[in-house]
Structure formats: C-alpha cells, structure tokens
Amino acid sequence: MSDTTDRISLIRERLAALEPVSLDILDDSHLHAGHEGSKNGAGHYRVIIVAPCFAGLSPVARHRLVYHHLQDLIPYPIHALALDAQAPK
C-alpha cells in the first residue's frame, strides 16, 4: 500500500464518524509539487462529502466539523484540504 493510499484510508476512516452517504477523497498533491508544504511530504487533498449531519449548518460550520475530525492530521500528513461538504438533497 502506498503512502497516498494509506493517507486516503486514514482520512476516510476519520470522516466515517460523520456517517457520510457519499465520500470522495482525491490526492491533488501532484498539482502542488515544489510548494512549501509538499517539501516535507505532506499532501494536498480534496474531499467531497455528503452527510445528513450537515443539514441546517452553514458552510463554515460544515468545514469546522470536518476539520474537527482531521485536526491531528494537519499540517502533516495533510498540508492543504479543499472541501465540498453538503447535506443530502
């Protein structure tokens, strides 16, 4: 298993607590090669998550909830995180 696969699995494991109905995690690190955060091996990730717990929350509150579950992974192994957090429609 590669570092990328391990990291994505770890992110998925942490976000499972939000009981998502949909969760996509993409490693965008290759788009940021040479950037300051990538020099130490930390990655850039994009998370697209749909979870009922986001219903009624503002976008900022949704992001805070996601960051709460990933806080010990920032700044390593997650250097940057792009989020799309939605409630089911």
DAVENWO-V391562 format. One record per pair of residues at least 12 apart in sequence whose ideal C-beta (glycine too) atoms are under 8 Angstrom apart, sorted by the first residue. I is the first residue (numbers start at 1). J is the second residue. D is the distance in Angstrom with one decimal. If there is no record, write none. Layout:
i/j/d
I/J/D
I/J/D
//
This chain:
i/j/d
3/41/7.6
3/77/7.8
4/27/5.0
4/29/7.5
4/43/7.1
7/27/7.4
7/43/6.0
7/45/7.6
7/77/5.1
7/78/7.6
8/25/4.9
8/27/6.4
8/45/7.6
10/73/6.9
10/77/7.7
11/25/5.3
11/45/6.6
11/47/7.0
11/70/6.6
11/73/7.1
11/78/7.4
12/25/6.0
14/69/4.7
14/70/5.6
14/73/7.3
15/47/7.2
15/49/6.3
15/66/6.9
15/69/5.8
15/70/7.5
17/69/5.8
18/49/6.9
18/51/4.6
18/53/5.5
18/65/6.9
18/66/7.4
18/69/6.7
19/51/6.0
19/52/6.9
19/53/6.7
20/49/5.0
20/50/6.1
20/51/4.3
21/50/5.3
21/51/6.6
21/52/7.0
21/88/5.6
22/48/7.4
22/49/7.0
22/50/4.1
23/47/7.4
23/48/7.4
23/49/5.1
23/50/7.6
24/46/8.0
24/47/7.3
24/48/4.3
24/49/7.7
25/45/6.1
25/46/7.4
25/47/5.4
25/48/8.0
26/45/6.7
26/46/4.4
26/47/7.9
26/48/7.9
27/43/5.9
27/44/7.5
27/45/5.9
28/44/4.6
28/45/6.6
28/46/5.4
28/82/7.2
29/43/4.3
29/44/4.9
29/45/7.7
31/44/6.8
32/44/4.7
32/79/7.9
32/80/7.2
35/79/7.9
37/75/6.8
37/79/3.1
37/80/6.2
38/79/6.5
40/76/6.7
41/76/7.5
41/77/7.3
42/75/6.0
42/76/4.8
42/77/5.6
42/78/6.5
42/79/3.5
43/77/6.0
43/78/6.3
43/79/6.1
43/80/7.9
44/79/6.0
44/80/4.4
44/81/7.8
44/82/7.7
45/78/5.9
45/80/7.3
45/81/5.5
45/82/7.3
46/81/7.7
46/82/4.4
46/83/7.9
46/84/7.7
47/66/6.8
47/81/6.4
47/82/7.2
47/83/5.4
47/84/7.2
47/85/7.6
48/84/4.5
49/66/6.8
49/83/7.5
49/84/7.2
49/85/5.2
49/86/7.4
50/85/8.0
50/86/5.0
50/87/7.1
50/88/5.6
51/85/7.5
51/87/7.1
51/88/7.7
52/87/6.5
52/88/6.0
53/65/7.0
54/85/5.7
54/86/6.3
54/87/4.1
55/87/4.1
55/88/7.6
56/87/7.5
57/87/7.5
59/85/7.3
62/83/7.7
62/85/3.9
62/86/7.7
63/83/5.4
63/85/6.2
65/85/7.6
66/81/7.9
66/83/5.8
66/85/5.7
67/81/7.7
//
